[in-house]
């Protein structure tokens, strides 16, 4: 929901945003997305998580349309079969959802109508993988929810200055946030074992014993997730300021020490919302207003994947037990899936090694992808006239979100073998360019273009011959 700055708060100078370094939009992005329609009309799926049973689970938050809402818990199998469960004897707004211990999932409920009761109540619910539901009373408006490193379930309150903790047997304890913080929204377990949560003005951290601290400013922070890089990542759905809050376009990274870096999405006013770490080593998030799901690498490269259904409003997102990316499309009443294995291969240190064309054994390429997105290629080949060996050297930058890199190449000549070698004798002659395009971690195409006589342009398929020890394909 939009976050508002208190009118008494003085404006905080904005930090410089780190512009996205590169964007690659794949032409066949729609083909990577599979969508499943929910059996209940206007179910409006929201929070979604990987379940302990190999399925993906989600909550439904239908619009009331003058009637009492029928919030449900849903389950979808990897092949798209959907089952829905209705909490007993109540009509509630079901909000957060998380996998817990002992094959259970936990969820938050607010605005619950109880028969013969004039007041609305709140609850924390637990559902087993077979659909059995247990509910525990709660106060306030519990919102997002996560599993703590202590084995307990932790949750935020959308209108209180506390975090809640509930034990597996239903005992609830509240802990105050740091300073004057209120309205914490997203929450996750950090790589340091603490609870990390997003506030309107800062990012908060709470130890399992309930000691809170905060870092910032983090204006308009929404949802937060632990990234595979050992940091925390959060979205900024709305620009935080005085008056109405315009749509935001920022995703940010915070280290466990509290250092914040912000990245701007390629689409302005994209409204990044749900966020999750993924098995491909990247962080994925939804862009509700841009009608896209996006991927950001640990260094901040963002790729957007447009969704086939117009105005689908992607909301929450998770890495599924099947290794794919799953997300909810609330207005479209659908669950979406992106298959990571179907995406074009990315470039990184794991691609380093020796590559060659098996039909042309005796020549080939040594490729290295090193720190700071620097690529080095050496083509061990022969001169056009057959007079001797030829080493063509290429070096340049690469985009780790792309599956293609083009490098300027040169020939080195003039020097002699040791001990007569003198670096001042080396003459570098511009040769042209080398381009490498990879279809996956072990296959690609090498192409070249040279203005020098006898070389010209062409291409050849290449496969990996060796791999650097300790690396593996993502």
C-alpha positions, 0 to 999 in steps of 0.5 A: 500500500502507498507509504506516506511521510508524516507532515512534520518530517523535514525532507531528507536529501535524496541519495544518488541512485545507481543507474542500471548498467545494462538492460536486455529484453529477450524478444521471446520473453512471452514464450517463457511465461506460463499462466494458470487461471484460478478456478474461483472468479475474482480470487485476486491471488496475492502472497505466494511461497514455496511449500514444503510439499514440492508445490507452490502455495498462495493466498486469495484476497477477493474484493468484497463487492458489498459482501463479506470477503472469502479469503482462501489458501491455494495450492498449485502443483508444478504442472498447474493443478490448483486446490483451494482451502477456506479457513473455518467459520470465518471470513477474513482478509488473508495476507501474508504466507510462509512455509514453517516447520513440520510440513505446515504453512503459516498465514496472517488474517485481518478483518475477520468476521465472527458470528455473534460478534460485533467486532472484527478480529485478527488471527494467525493461521496454520495450514498443513499440506493436507489442508487442515487449518488451525487458527490462533487469536491475534491483535492489531493487523498482522501483515507479512510473515516469515520463518525465523532462525529460532524456529518461530514465526515472525510477522509485521503489523501494518498499524503497530510499532512492533513485530510479532512472534508466534511459537509453533504451539500458538503463543504470541509475543510482541517486540517494539521496533527501533525508534519511532518506527511504525507500519513495518511491511515486508519481513524476511529472515536474513543471512545473519540469522536476524529478522529484517523488515521494511519500514516507511523510512528505514530498513529494520533489523531485529535479533531473535531475542527481540533487539531492534535497530534500523538503517537508512534512509530507505524511503518508501521501502515495501517488501524485502527478501534475502538474496543469494549474494548474502545481502538483503534486497527490497523494493520501493513501490512508491516515491515517498514524499509529501502529498500523494505518492507517485509510483516508484521505480527502485530496487535496493540492496542493503548489506548486513552491515547496513550499506544501501545501494539503489538501482532504477528499473528500466521502466519508469514508474514500474511499481516494483513490489514482491521480491525473492532470491532465486537459484540462478544467483539473482534476485527476481521481483514483480513490476505491478505497473509495468506488467512485467517480472524482472531479474536483477543480478548481484551487481545491479543489471536488470532484465524485464520480462513482459507478461502476456496478459495485459494489465495483469498486475503481478504482485508477489513472487517466489522461487518454487521447489521446482527451481522456477519463478512463480508469481501472482497476477492479482487483477488477472486472477492468475498464477504465473511461472517463468522457467529458468532453464528456458532462459538464454544462458548468461555470462559469468566466471563459470563460462571461463575455460577452453572452447573449440569446434570439434570439427576443427580440432587443433585451434580454439579459444581460451575465454576468461570472464573476470572481475569488474565484467572484463572478458578476455579471449585468445584465439589460438589459430594460424595465419591465412597463408599458412606460414605459422601460428597466430594468436589473436587477442581480444579484451573488453567488457561484458554484460552478465545479463546477456548471452552475447559479448563482442570484443575488440581484437588485435594482433601482437608482433615485433618482439622476440623470444626470451631472453631477447624479449623486450616489451618495447618491441611489441606492436599492436595491430587492430585486427577487428572483433570477436563475438561469442554467443552462448545458447547454454553453459557448454555451447555457443557460436564464435563469429569474427569480422576483420578488415585485414587481408585473408581474415574477413568474417565468419562464424563457427560453433564452439563447445566447452573443452575445459572448465575452471576448477570449483565453478559450475553452471548455474 
